[in-house]
Amino acid sequence: MKEIILAAQIAGISATPFLQFWRDIDVFSAQLAADLPSSQAISFNDRIERIKELAFPFYKSGGECDSEYTFPTFVEVDSTQYDTRLSEASNLKNLAAMLDDWVSSFVCLEGNMVEDKKNLHVLGRIVENFVTLAKKFEGEDAPEFYYYEISEELMGRDEAANFCYGKDMWLAEPGIDVARKQMLIDFLPEEGQFWFDGTYSCSSIDKTGVENDEACESQLQALCEAGELSESTTTTTTTTTTQTLLPPEDCLVLIRGEEHLTYDDARDTCADDGMNLYFSKNSDQFDDFIAEDIIRTEWYGLKRTSRYSNTWVTSDGVEGPTYGNDYYYVRWNAGEPNNSNYNEGCAMVNMHKGTMNDIPCDRKFAYTCAKMISFGEEHTSDDERCICTATGLICKPKYTCALFEKQREKSSFDGAKDQCAQNNATLAFFKTEQEFEQFLDIDEDDSRDRDDEEWIGYERTGLGVDDWQTVDGSTDFFVEWKNGEPDNDDDNEFCAEIDIKKEEMSDVDCNGKDKKFSCRQELIAGEIIVKEKEICECTEDGIECERLSQCPEFVRMEGAITYAEAKAECAELNGHVAFFEDEDEFDKFMDDDNFKRKEWIGIEFVGPYNSQSNWRTADGGEEYYRYWNFGEPNGGWGEPCAEIDMNNRGKYNDIKCDEKREFSCRIIKITRGRCD
C-alpha cells in the first residue's frame, strides 16, 4: 500500500475514497494472481502496476472535465470481492468491469498532449486485455487471431500511436505471448523497421523479431493491431488476411563445414559449437537435406560401435541397427554397408545420388553440423542469426558491411542514383560513424581532386532539420552536417553533398551542377568481392581488403612450332609466349633443371633500328628484362622474333619467325599479397 499512498500524494489525490478503491483492487488482484498459471501471473501483476501508473495522473474527483476525449460521470464505483467459488475467467471479468467503471467515472483528459492521449489509449487496452484473457480461460482451444495494418507513411513514435488510435486499433503489443508475437512477425514484410509497443519507451521490430530501442523521433512505419479470441481460425479485413499459425515444436539449424576432416574431427568440431554431426530423423528430412547441395559428398552422423559390429551409434550417442529406427534414418546404396576388409566404420552421404555408403573413418570429407532449436529460440553462428518461427527457420546475416566505390565521372543527383542502381548498389550514405570514416579513408592514390564536393545518398522528407532519409528509405543513418546546415536555402535544398576535404555535409539543390559521387554496396557476413587491385571480405570488424598481385606462371609446352603457332596456343590458355618483366621472373623461369632447351621468347621487333629498345613484349609492353647474347640483336626486320637458349644461361638471340622452336606460355594468376 505504500506505493499507492505515495503515488496518490504525488498526484494530489485525497486518501478516501480513491485509496479505498485501489486497496480493494490490490487485494483482489493478489488473490487472482495466486490462482493464475505462473507465466500469466507475472504478466498480470505487471499490467496491474501499469494501470495504476497510467490512471492516477488522469484522476479527477468531481467538477467539470474540459475535454474533447473523456466524459467522466464522477459516480462512485462499488468494488467487488474476489470470489473463490468462481473461475479465474469470471473473476477476471469482474476485475475488468471494476476498472472500466472507475475509468468511466474518474478519468479526465484535459488538454491536447499527444503523450497523454497515448497513455489513455494504452490504459483502455490493458483493461480490454483482461477480458481477452478471461475468454482464453473459458475456451482453452479457442484460436486467437489479430488484424494488422502498417502505415504507408513514416512517422515518429507518438504519431504512430495516434495513427493506430485513429483507426480504432492500437500500436501492436504482443507482450510475453510468444504465439501472438509470431503472428505479428509473420505479417511483417522482409524489409523495414516498424513501431510497436515493446519493452522500451520507443521500440521497433523487424521481420527477424529483433526489438530495438529507437530514438522516439525516428521516422518509421506504424504497426497497428486489433483482434480477440474467436471461433473462426481466419479473418479478413480491408487491409489483410491473418491466419492463426500453429507454431512448430522446433526448427533444424544446419551449418555447413567446408573444410575436409576425418569423421571424428568433424564430429568433435560440431560438438565444440554445441551441435551434432548431421544425420536425418526421417525420409522427408533426408530428402530436404540432400536437395541442399546436389554435388556434395560428406560425412553422415553414424559410426559403427566397433570394427566388426553391425550396431551403429549416432553423433549424439544413440545406438541402433544397420537399417535405422525411429531415431535415425538411413538410405544405403545397393550392396551397402559392406564393411570392406572390416575397415569401413563410418557413414557418408552422396548428395548427387541421394544414397549412403560405409567408408574408412580416417578419410577426409566435408560435413554439416546440426542443432534443433525450439519455437521462438535463436541460434547465432559466426555469420548468421536464426530464429525459429511459425513458418520455419528465418536467418539473417549477423552483420553487414559497406563497400564504397568511387566513380570517375560527374553526374546529376538522379543520374548518380541510377548509375549506382545499375551496379546493384546505392548512392553512398553512412549507417555509422565507422562507415563514414571508412569512406573518407579510401586510398589517397585516387586520382580525383580531394577538394571536390560529391553527392551523397540523403534526401529531404520534410522541412524540419531532421526530416531526412537515405536513398533506400532508411531513417537510421549517420550524418556530419556543416555548421549551420542543413538550412534549406530558398526552400529548395532537398539533396545532400559532402566536402571531401573538410569532411562535412550540406544540403543542396538537387538540380544543381553535376558532381562526382560514390556507390555503396552492402555485403553480408563473410561475403568476398574481388576488385581490380584488391580482394575485400566482410568481417565482424568491417571491410578488410588485401592487395592483389598479378603473378606470372610459366607453363612448359611440348613440340617445336613456329612463333605464330606458339602465340596462338598460348592465347588459348589466356596467356602469351613467355617473356620476363624483371630479373626475378627470369630467374623463376630458369630455375628448372628439367628444361634446358632453346625456346621462343615472347618479344617482337618493332623497328626501325636494330636496337634492344626497339622490341616489345608479346602483350605490347615496352619494358622487358634484357639479357641478349653478345652482339645481339642484329638481324633487324630479317629476324623479328627471338629465342632463349637455356643451355647458355638464358641468353637471347633474334631469329626468323618461321623457324620452329619449343615454347612456354606466360599465364597471369591473381594472388593475394606478394608473388612468391
ZAMARGU-4260 file (C-alpha; in steps of 0.2 Angstrom, whole numbers, plus 5000, padded with zeros to 4 digits):
<rodrens>
0) 5000/5000/5000 | 5015/5012/5002 | 5017/5013/4983 | 4999/5018/4981 | 4999/5031/4995
5) 5015/5039/4988 | 5008/5039/4971 | 4992/5047/4977 | 5001/5060/4987 | 5011/5065/4971
10) 4995/5066/4961 | 4987/5077/4974 | 4974/5064/4977 | 4964/5063/4994 | 4966/5046/5003
15) 4947/5042/5003 | 4938/5036/4993 | 4951/5034/4980 | 4963/5024/4991 | 4949/5013/4997
20) 4945/5008/4979 | 4963/5004/4975 | 4966/4995/4991 | 4952/4983/4986 | 4959/4981/4968
25) 4976/4976/4976 | 4968/4963/4987 | 4958/4957/4973 | 4972/4956/4960 | 4984/4947/4973
30) 4971/4933/4976 | 4968/4932/4957 | 4987/4931/4953 | 4989/4917/4966 | 4976/4906/4956
35) 4984/4910/4938 | 4997/4900/4930 | 5014/4907/4934 | 5018/4913/4917 | 5002/4923/4916
40) 5003/4929/4934 | 5019/4938/4930 | 5012/4947/4916 | 4995/4950/4925 | 5005/4959/4940
45) 5015/4969/4928 | 4999/4975/4920 | 4990/4980/4936 | 5005/4991/4941 | 5005/4999/4923
50) 4986/5003/4925 | 4990/5012/4941 | 5004/5021/4933 | 4993/5027/4919 | 4977/5030/4928
55) 4982/5041/4943 | 4988/5056/4933 | 4970/5057/4924 | 4960/5056/4941 | 4948/5069/4944
60) 4936/5068/4959 | 4922/5080/4953 | 4918/5096/4944 | 4920/5100/4926 | 4931/5090/4914
65) 4936/5101/4900 | 4940/5088/4887 | 4935/5083/4870 | 4940/5065/4873 | 4934/5059/4890
70) 4917/5062/4899 | 4919/5056/4917 | 4902/5054/4927 | 4910/5056/4944 | 4899/5042/4951
75) 4907/5031/4965 | 4912/5014/4960 | 4907/4999/4971 | 4921/4986/4972 | 4918/4968/4971
80) 4926/4955/4982 | 4936/4941/4975 | 4925/4925/4974 | 4934/4909/4977 | 4919/4900/4971
85) 4920/4907/4953 | 4933/4903/4940 | 4948/4913/4935 | 4939/4919/4920 | 4924/4925/4929
90) 4935/4934/4942 | 4945/4942/4928 | 4929/4949/4920 | 4924/4956/4937 | 4941/4965/4939
95) 4940/4972/4921 | 4922/4978/4925 | 4928/4987/4941 | 4942/4995/4932 | 4932/5000/4917
100) 4919/5008/4928 | 4932/5018/4938 | 4939/5024/4921 | 4922/5030/4915 | 4919/5039/4932
105) 4935/5047/4936 | 4947/5048/4921 | 4948/5066/4913 | 4960/5070/4899 | 4961/5089/4898
110) 4972/5097/4885 | 4979/5090/4869 | 4995/5082/4874 | 5000/5068/4862 | 5008/5058/4876
115) 4993/5059/4887 | 4982/5053/4873 | 4993/5038/4870 | 4994/5034/4889 | 4975/5035/4890
120) 4973/5023/4875 | 4986/5011/4882 | 4976/5011/4899 | 4960/5006/4889 | 4969/4992/4880
125) 4976/4984/4896 | 4959/4983/4904 | 4952/4976/4887 | 4966/4963/4888 | 4959/4956/4905
130) 4943/4952/4896 | 4953/4943/4882 | 4962/4933/4895 | 4946/4928/4903 | 4939/4922/4886
135) 4955/4912/4884 | 4952/4903/4901 | 4934/4900/4896 | 4939/4891/4879 | 4957/4885/4880
140) 4956/4879/4862 | 4948/4894/4855 | 4961/4901/4842 | 4967/4919/4844 | 4969/4930/4829
145) 4973/4948/4826 | 4971/4961/4812 | 4987/4970/4807 | 4989/4986/4797 | 5005/4995/4793
150) 5005/5014/4789 | 5011/5019/4772 | 5020/5035/4779 | 5035/5036/4790 | 5032/5045/4807
155) 5038/5047/4825 | 5033/5035/4839 | 5019/5046/4846 | 5012/5050/4829 | 5012/5031/4826
160) 5002/5028/4842 | 4989/5041/4837 | 4988/5034/4819 | 4983/5017/4826 | 4971/5025/4839
165) 4963/5035/4824 | 4959/5018/4816 | 4952/5011/4832 | 4967/5000/4833 | 4982/5000/4845
170) 5001/5000/4842 | 5005/4982/4841 | 5009/4975/4859 | 5012/4956/4859 | 5019/4956/4877
175) 5026/4939/4883 | 5013/4930/4872 | 5026/4920/4860 | 5012/4914/4848 | 5005/4931/4846
180) 5022/4939/4843 | 5025/4926/4830 | 5008/4931/4821 | 5015/4948/4821 | 5032/4944/4814
185) 5024/4933/4800 | 5014/4948/4795 | 5029/4959/4793 | 5037/4962/4776 | 5055/4957/4773
190) 5062/4974/4774 | 5060/4988/4786 | 5058/4993/4805 | 5041/4996/4812 | 5035/5005/4828
195) 5027/4993/4841 | 5023/4993/4859 | 5038/4983/4867 | 5049/4984/4882 | 5057/5001/4878
200) 5049/5018/4878 | 5051/5018/4859 | 5053/5001/4852 | 5054/4995/4834 | 5053/4977/4827
205) 5058/4969/4811 | 5055/4953/4801 | 5068/4943/4812 | 5058/4948/4828 | 5073/4958/4835
210) 5067/4973/4846 | 5077/4989/4845 | 5077/5004/4857 | 5074/5018/4845 | 5075/5037/4846
215) 5057/5042/4848 | 5058/5055/4834 | 5065/5042/4822 | 5054/5040/4806 | 5047/5023/4805
220) 5031/5015/4799 | 5017/5011/4812 | 5012/4993/4815 | 4994/4993/4821 | 4985/4979/4829
225) 4967/4974/4834 | 4959/4957/4837 | 4952/4945/4850 | 4948/4927/4853 | 4936/4919/4840
230) 4928/4903/4835 | 4935/4906/4817 | 4953/4902/4813 | 4954/4916/4800 | 4948/4933/4797
235) 4948/4946/4783 | 4949/4965/4784 | 4951/4978/4771 | 4969/4978/4775 | 4975/4960/4776
240) 4970/4942/4780 | 4978/4935/4795 | 4978/4917/4799 | 4982/4908/4816 | 4998/4898/4813
245) 5001/4883/4825 | 5020/4885/4830 | 5031/4871/4826 | 5039/4861/4840 | 5056/4865/4834
250) 5067/4870/4819 | 5083/4862/4812 | 5098/4873/4811 | 5112/4867/4798 | 5129/4874/4797
255) 5140/4868/4783 | 5158/4864/4786 | 5168/4867/4770 | 5185/4860/4777 | 5188/4842/4774
260) 5191/4832/4791 | 5191/4814/4797 | 5174/4808/4804 | 5180/4810/4822 | 5187/4828/4819
265) 5171/4833/4810 | 5160/4826/4825 | 5171/4835/4838 | 5171/4851/4828 | 5152/4851/4828
270) 5151/4847/4847 | 5163/4861/4851 | 5149/4873/4844 | 5135/4864/4854 | 5129/4854/4838
275) 5129/4837/4831 | 5137/4830/4815 | 5121/4829/4804 | 5110/4813/4802 | 5092/4813/4797
280) 5077/4808/4808 | 5066/4803/4794 | 5064/4801/4775 | 5057/4819/4772 | 5071/4827/4782
285) 5084/4816/4772 | 5076/4822/4755 | 5076/4840/4761 | 5095/4838/4766 | 5101/4831/4750
290) 5092/4844/4740 | 5103/4857/4748 | 5118/4853/4738 | 5117/4840/4724 | 5135/4839/4720
295) 5142/4837/4738 | 5148/4821/4747 | 5150/4822/4766 | 5150/4813/4782 | 5134/4807/4789
300) 5132/4806/4808 | 5133/4787/4810 | 5148/4776/4816 | 5150/4758/4820 | 5152/4754/4838
305) 5167/4743/4834 | 5176/4737/4819 | 5166/4721/4817 | 5149/4727/4823 | 5133/4729/4814
310) 5127/4741/4828 | 5129/4760/4824 | 5129/4775/4835 | 5123/4792/4830 | 5134/4808/4833
315) 5124/4812/4848 | 5127/4795/4856 | 5111/4784/4852 | 5114/4766/4846 | 5104/4757/4834
320) 5104/4744/4820 | 5111/4745/4802 | 5094/4749/4794 | 5089/4763/4806 | 5075/4765/4818
325) 5063/4779/4825 | 5078/4789/4830 | 5088/4790/4814 | 5085/4787/4795 | 5097/4778/4783
330) 5096/4776/4764 | 5111/4764/4759 | 5117/4762/4742 | 5114/4745/4734 | 5125/4732/4742
335) 5130/4744/4756 | 5135/4744/4770 | 5148/4730/4767 | 5162/4735/4779 | 5175/4730/4766
340) 5191/4722/4775 | 5182/4727/4791 | 5188/4744/4789 | 5173/4754/4784 | 5166/4760/4801
345) 5158/4777/4796 | 5144/4783/4785 | 5145/4796/4771 | 5131/4803/4760 | 5132/4806/4741
350) 5121/4821/4738 | 5120/4818/4720 | 5115/4800/4721 | 5105/4803/4737 | 5112/4787/4745
355) 5124/4782/4758 | 5140/4771/4759 | 5151/4765/4773 | 5169/4770/4771 | 5185/4771/4782
360) 5184/4784/4796 | 5201/4791/4793 | 5196/4798/4776 | 5193/4817/4775 | 5176/4824/4769
365) 5166/4840/4771 | 5152/4839/4785 | 5137/4848/4791 | 5133/4852/4810 | 5115/4852/4815
370) 5105/4858/4830 | 5087/4858/4835 | 5080/4874/4842 | 5063/4877/4850 | 5050/4889/4844
375) 5055/4907/4847 | 5073/4902/4851 | 5088/4910/4842 | 5104/4902/4836 | 5119/4913/4832
380) 5134/4907/4821 | 5149/4916/4815 | 5139/4924/4801 | 5121/4922/4804 | 5107/4924/4817
385) 5092/4912/4815 | 5076/4912/4824 | 5063/4898/4824 | 5046/4905/4819 | 5029/4898/4815
390) 5034/4897/4796 | 5051/4889/4800 | 5068/4895/4802 | 5072/4913/4797 | 5090/4918/4796
395) 5098/4934/4793 | 5117/4939/4792 | 5124/4943/4809 | 5132/4958/4802 | 5134/4968/4786
400) 5147/4979/4779 | 5148/4994/4767 | 5159/4994/4752 | 5162/5011/4744 | 5167/5013/4725
405) 5172/5030/4719 | 5165/5034/4702 | 5176/5044/4690 | 5163/5054/4680 | 5152/5068/4686
410) 5133/5066/4686 | 5116/5074/4692 | 5109/5068/4708 | 5096/5057/4699 | 5109/5051/4687
415) 5121/5046/4701 | 5107/5036/4709 | 5103/5027/4693 | 5121/5023/4689 | 5124/5015/4706
420) 5107/5006/4704 | 5113/4998/4688 | 5128/4990/4698 | 5116/4984/4711 | 5122/4997/4723
425) 5115/5014/4730 | 5122/5031/4731 | 5134/5032/4746 | 5127/5035/4763 | 5133/5030/4780
430) 5124/5020/4793 | 5138/5023/4807 | 5152/5034/4810 | 5164/5019/4807 | 5157/5019/4789
435) 5159/5037/4787 | 5177/5036/4792 | 5180/5021/4780 | 5173/5032/4766 | 5185/5046/4770
440) 5200/5034/4771 | 5198/5027/4753 | 5216/5026/4746 | 5224/5043/4744 | 5231/5037/4727
445) 5214/5040/4720 | 5216/5052/4705 | 5201/5063/4709 | 5203/5080/4717 | 5201/5078/4735
450) 5194/5096/4737 | 5179/5091/4726 | 5161/5090/4733 | 5151/5075/4729 | 5134/5069/4730
455) 5129/5058/4745 | 5113/5047/4746 | 5102/5058/4758 | 5085/5065/4753 | 5074/5078/4762
460) 5057/5071/4768 | 5051/5087/4776 | 5055/5105/4781 | 5062/5100/4798 | 5081/5099/4802
465) 5079/5080/4805 | 5067/5077/4791 | 5079/5066/4780 | 5081/5048/4774 | 5093/5038/4764
470) 5090/5035/4746 | 5085/5017/4751 | 5072/5024/4763 | 5080/5021/4779 | 5079/5034/4794
475) 5093/5026/4803 | 5109/5034/4797 | 5125/5044/4802 | 5127/5062/4796 | 5141/5075/4799
480) 5132/5092/4795 | 5142/5108/4792 | 5139/5121/4805 | 5123/5129/4800 | 5117/5115/4789
485) 5105/5109/4784 | 5097/5126/4781 | 5086/5123/4766 | 5091/5139/4757 | 5076/5146/4747
490) 5066/5131/4752 | 5074/5121/4738 | 5088/5111/4745 | 5082/5093/4746 | 5098/5083/4742
495) 5115/5082/4751 | 5133/5084/4746 | 5149/5081/4756 | 5165/5092/4755 | 5179/5078/4754
500) 5192/5090/4761 | 5183/5097/4775 | 5173/5081/4779 | 5157/5090/4781 | 5140/5088/4773
505) 5127/5101/4767 | 5110/5102/4760 | 5110/5107/4741 | 5098/5110/4727 | 5095/5093/4718
510) 5096/5101/4701 | 5112/5110/4704 | 5128/5106/4694 | 5134/5089/4691 | 5146/5081/4704
515) 5156/5066/4707 | 5149/5053/4718 | 5152/5036/4726 | 5142/5020/4726 | 5138/5009/4741
520) 5137/4991/4740 | 5131/4981/4756 | 5140/4964/4759 | 5133/4951/4770 | 5144/4942/4784
525) 5159/4933/4776 | 5155/4939/4758 | 5170/4941/4747 | 5172/4953/4732 | 5186/4954/4721
530) 5191/4971/4713 | 5204/4975/4700 | 5218/4978/4713 | 5212/4970/4729 | 5201/4957/4737
535) 5189/4963/4751 | 5180/4952/4764 | 5165/4957/4776 | 5171/4953/4793 | 5164/4957/4810
540) 5176/4972/4812 | 5171/4979/4795 | 5178/4978/4777 | 5195/4971/4777 | 5204/4972/4760
545) 5221/4965/4754 | 5231/4970/4739 | 5230/4958/4724 | 5246/4954/4714 | 5247/4948/4696
550) 5259/4934/4697 | 5266/4926/4681 | 5266/4907/4680 | 5276/4898/4666 | 5268/4883/4658
555) 5281/4872/4648 | 5273/4866/4631 | 5278/4851/4621 | 5283/4852/4602 | 5293/4863/4591
560) 5282/4875/4581 | 5283/4892/4573 | 5281/4908/4583 | 5264/4912/4576 | 5258/4895/4581
565) 5266/4896/4598 | 5257/4913/4601 | 5240/4905/4596 | 5242/4890/4608 | 5246/4902/4622
570) 5231/4913/4618 | 5220/4898/4620 | 5227/4897/4638 | 5223/4916/4640 | 5242/4919/4640
575) 5257/4924/4630 | 5273/4916/4624 | 5284/4918/4639 | 5294/4934/4642 | 5300/4942/4658
580) 5297/4959/4665 | 5311/4959/4678 | 5326/4948/4684 | 5315/4939/4697 | 5304/4932/4684
585) 5319/4927/4673 | 5326/4918/4687 | 5310/4909/4691 | 5309/4903/4673 | 5327/4897/4673
590) 5326/4888/4689 | 5320/4872/4681 | 5334/4859/4678 | 5322/4848/4668 | 5320/4860/4654
595) 5337/4865/4646 | 5332/4869/4628 | 5330/4883/4615 | 5313/4891/4616 | 5304/4905/4608
600) 5304/4921/4620 | 5288/4932/4618 | 5297/4948/4612 | 5295/4955/4595 | 5305/4968/4584
605) 5295/4984/4580 | 5309/4994/4572 | 5315/5004/4564 | 5333/5002/4570 | 5342/4987/4576
610) 5342/4991/4594 | 5337/4982/4611 | 5325/4996/4614 | 5315/4993/4598 | 5307/4977/4604
615) 5290/4974/4613 | 5283/4960/4624 | 5270/4949/4617 | 5257/4958/4626 | 5263/4975/4619
620) 5273/4981/4634 | 5289/4992/4632 | 5298/4986/4647 | 5306/4968/4647 | 5321/4960/4656
625) 5335/4962/4643 | 5348/4948/4643 | 5354/4947/4624 | 5369/4937/4619 | 5384/4947/4614
630) 5381/4956/4598 | 5363/4953/4598 | 5350/4958/4591 | 5357/4960/4574 | 5345/4954/4561
635) 5333/4969/4561 | 5317/4965/4550 | 5325/4949/4544 | 5325/4942/4561 | 5310/4950/4570
640) 5307/4936/4583 | 5318/4929/4597 | 5324/4913/4606 | 5331/4910/4623 | 5345/4897/4625
645) 5343/4889/4642 | 5359/4880/4639 | 5368/4896/4638 | 5362/4904/4654 | 5346/4910/4646
650) 5354/4922/4633 | 5343/4929/4619 | 5346/4929/4600 | 5335/4936/4586 | 5329/4923/4573
655) 5317/4921/4559 | 5299/4919/4565 | 5295/4904/4553 | 5308/4893/4562 | 5302/4880/4574
660) 5306/4880/4592 | 5298/4873/4608 | 5290/4886/4619 | 5282/4890/4636 | 5267/4901/4640
665) 5266/4915/4652 | 5249/4914/4662 | 5244/4928/4674 | 5237/4921/4691 | 5229/4934/4703
670) 5236/4931/4720 | 5233/4938/4737 | 5248/4948/4744 | 5265/4947/4735 | 5270/4935/4722
675) 5281/4920/4729
</rodrens>
